[in-house]
């Protein structure tokens, strides 16, 4: 281990940290001798006097920071180890430090363990620099050695086993001059699979006294890279005995790699040619096949033995052989020839191909054959046919007109666009088919196309259909007189009739929307952008508060509204642009407003605008207040009925019972009936007042089970309950029970004697029916009114309560005649559970 002192310059603006770092580092490694500086400028001055072995620097310092200090050091000492030891760690700082050439980067921690790590980083950085410098010196020595870069020699004294190496061998084996190498260590430098063979060669030379040689893999000391070396072992004899072995080592790795690369390149070329989807071939000068890729075998079906030496003309059908033979002759004269000819397979199938050939020559320029590629045209022919079909069936029409505006060509698609046969309009003047109101504009555009070959302005016009109607077309023209295949103006036309109709409908919608915005009743519509500026505003309510659409456009909430109102607007507008919808309430100029916001999205999902709908709800708010007051009065009424009327009634009933015990009078029975009716009337009034048109929590309820339960409290009167429904509905159970009790009681009270009451199922509800006297048609609309009753002791509220419960659930009720001639109450619209 190297015990030489290691001079370290530590630069930090914190003196106490400098002192602590010095003490801890010297405890970690006593070779470390620290010098300190409290800033970059002081550090540069110290470096100038005598550069240290390593620099440690903080990043965040007054004046020049650690990165600037590093750059200044690198200008003079590009290889001096420099460690950035900082408490301000970030990817940005680390990236800048790496770019400036920092040796290492370490973030400050809270314990002394960091100094052990710092000491290791310092020694590692210095050792790495020394290794680098030593390698550089060794490289210079190798450059100056007398030996060739890839050879070396060695000598082995068999008696002492001393092994002497030349500079070239030391270079090859990575053995430094101050180090020695034993024979066993020399054997260990060779690949494990080659060592026995090397030892055998050495022993054979010693035993036979003859020179031996071999090629083996050698791994230089300390290296993972293997080299391939040729080794020649020569014996040296003294008095007839072999006393010394001398060897020559030649590094043949590069030669072997070049040969390997050439072989790899040859295989790569062959594999690449075989991977081609095209046919690759080489012909001799007599037209016979010399070489081919695998694709030729796959496509033609010929075996390798059949292809070798085959006359290339035999691969073409008879009607193509003359054309193919002529192409071969032209290629041999030096022309690059491309020709289309069908390939004939061994099964006599024909495949369209394009053949491209070039002459092959030797270094002296003499022709040695032909190299070429055959490309399958099947897909191209299919594309051509597909293109023809597209042209014929496309919604676009392609026309070619001359300078006079006459059709020289018209694609077949004109037939389904305008109803004309394409051939019948060739030679006609194009203007004759254009609407008179559009004709001059089209002629002007055509003139522009003729004057400016680069003009491609899009025009819209109406063209006459064969049935006499007019179709909207859009067209674009390009000048193609220099193209011999065209020789005219190419005009692409597209039927946009439906688009124009949609455009008209869109304009109507836009006008309707504009009218809606401007005349929005009882409120306003607003559209705002990402800057919270109103881009549109309208509605009749604007004028009511002294605003106008023109004044609001381009303003923000704080430009128009009081600060408290504007702050709330801004908060909800920002949430809306984040994709949220909200409803909130504000008071402005003494009026109450309900405000709803919603985001407006593009097709891509990006939110570009927000919409606000403001509605004046002042009247509704006042109505709610009135309703609340009315409910409070109703509650007061129910309290009076429940307490102030019921208590005297109970006293009267008690007194009546005492009187009936003391005397017997028919008048007392009449009083009892009147009191019972008053009691029932109070109960029904309370049910109406407290129940209202609302329901409590809902649950699944069995109609049949609840009906049987209700039947237990109905006076018998020789009546029968017939359950025909087993449905389950979602309802407020207590209110549904009240409904069934009232309907069942109504059937018993008004049906007569020996009545059968049935409860059955409907598709979306249930019914309660009886076989009594029924309800006349003219009275069915009145039975649900409060106070309606056909008996003297009835309260007239029973069916009114039924109607109230039905409405509260959102159901419907209807009276029809039952199958037996009685009354049937049908309740529909219920949520039926199977």
Number of C-alpha atoms within 10 A of each C-alpha: 3 7 7 8 12 19 16 21 22 25 28 25 18 13 13 10 12 18 13 12 19 19 14 17 22 15 14 15 15 12 16 21 17 21 16 21 20 18 22 26 14 12 21 17 12 16 15 11 8 8 16 19 20 22 26 23 28 26 23 15 17 12 11 15 15 26 24 16 22 25 17 17 21 17 8 11 13 14 14 19 25 25 24 24 23 19 14 12 14 9 8 9 17 19 11 13 22 14 11 16 17 22 19 19 20 18 15 17 12 7 7 14 10 16 21 15 13 23 19 15 17 25 18 14 20 19 14 13 17 12 12 13 13 12 12 12 12 14 13 11 13 17 12 11 14 10 15 12 16 16 20 22 19 18 20 20 15 14 8 9 14 15 18 17 20 17 22 23 22 22 22 22 21 15 17 13 11 5 7 13 15 13 13 10 11 15 16 16 18 23 17 12 10 16 18 13 15 19 14 12 19 19 13 15 20 23 12 11 18 13 18 19 17 12 17 20 18 24 18 19 17 10 9 8 9 15 19 20 22 17 21 18 22 21 22 20 13 8 6 8 12 19 17 20 21 17 19 19 20 21 22 17 16 12 11 14 13 12 12 12 13 12 12 13 12 12 12 13 12 14 13 11 18 17 13 13 15 20 24 22 20 22 24 19 17 15 19 19 21 19 16 22 20 18 18 22 16 12 17 20 16 16 12 12 8 11 20 14 15 15 15 20 20 14 21 21 18 11 10 16 17 12 15 20 15 10 19 23 16 15 22 23 11 15 14 14 17 16 13 17 21 21 24 21 20 14 9 13 11 16 16 18 20 16 22 18 25 21 23 20 14 9 6 6 8 10 16 16 22 25 19 21 19 22 16 20 16 12 10 12 12 11 13 12 12 12 13 14 13 15 17 19 17 18 16 21 24 21 23 23 24 18 12 8 18 18 21 20 19 22 20 22 22 26 18 15 20 21 14 16 16 18 14 9 17 17 15 14 16 19 16 11 17 21 17 13 10 14 17 13 14 19 14 11 18 22 13 15 19 18 11 12 14 12 16 16 13 12 15 17 19 21 24 16 18 14 9 10 10 17 19 20 22 18 19 18 25 20 23 15 15 9 9 8 8 15 15 24 23 21 20 18 22 19 21 18 15 11 12 14 12 12 12 12 12 12 12 12 12 12 12 12 13 16 13 16 21 18 16 20 14 16 21 24 25 20 21 24 19 15 13 19 17 22 17 18 24 25 25 19 21 20 12 12 12 8 15 16 20 12 11 20 17 16 16 19 19 14 12 13 13 11 12 9 15 15 14 14 22 15 10 21 27 15 17 23 25 14 15 14 17 14 13 13 15 15 13 13 8 9 13 18 20 16 21 18 23 21 23 18 14 10 6 6 9 13 17 13 22 26 22 23 20 24 20 21 18 16 11 11 14 12 12 12 12 12 12 12 12 12 13 12 12 14 15 12 15 20 13 12 16 15 12 12 15 16 12 11 16 13 10 15 17 11 11 17 12 11 13 14 8 9 8 10 10 8 8 15 13 11 14 16 12 13 17 15 16 18 18 17 19 18 17 18 20 17 17 20 16 13 16 13 16 15 19 13 9 14 12 14 19 17 27 20 14 16 23 16 14 18 16 10 10 16 11 12 12 11 18 15 15 17 17 15 20 15 19 21 22 18 21 19 20 13 22 22 17 17 22 22 23 20 21 22 19 16 26 24 17 18 21 17 13 14 22 20 24 21 24 18 20 15 9 15 22 25 23 25 27 31 22 21 16 21 18 12 11 7 10 13 11 14 19 20 15 16 16 17 18 12 10 8 14 17 22 20 24 29 22 20 27 22 21 20 23 23 16 17 21 14 16 14 18 13 19 18 18 18 11 14 15 21 25 25 18 19 20 20 16 20 15 18 12 7
